[in-house]
Amino acid sequence: MKLVVLGPDAVLYRYLTPKWAFVPLSGAGAAAEGGRFNRPGVEALCLARAPQTALEEYRQDSSLVPPATLASYLAKIKGIVDLSGGYDRPHGATIGLSGIVPGARSLALNGR
């Protein structure tokens, strides 16, 4: 696991629920229930480098895709955690990741 820089013009994708489509930079929807890397009450944006990955993240385990709007973002992000090689719990703690967030869905990393 390592910290990387994306950009300067990295294209990232995210599917937005109709409720939050009017505020595409808000993480309020993620804050409502929490997620794999954010506790309830903490806003987070879950962005992907490919539209299909964003779709899989949006639909989770559902066989049907709920209504959504695909948004794309041009971004430069410094110090983003690269989890493409998996998650190493002891090293993750040194960069501020605690692994599974209590009360949230389980951490599922499969090398994608």
Secondary structure as UniProt FT lines:
FT   STRAND          2..16
FT   TURN            18..22
FT   TURN            24..25
FT   HELIX           28..33
FT   TURN            40..41
FT   HELIX           51..59
FT   TURN            60..61
FT   STRAND          69..82
FT   TURN            84..85
FT   HELIX           89..94
FT   TURN            95..96
FT   TURN            102..103
//
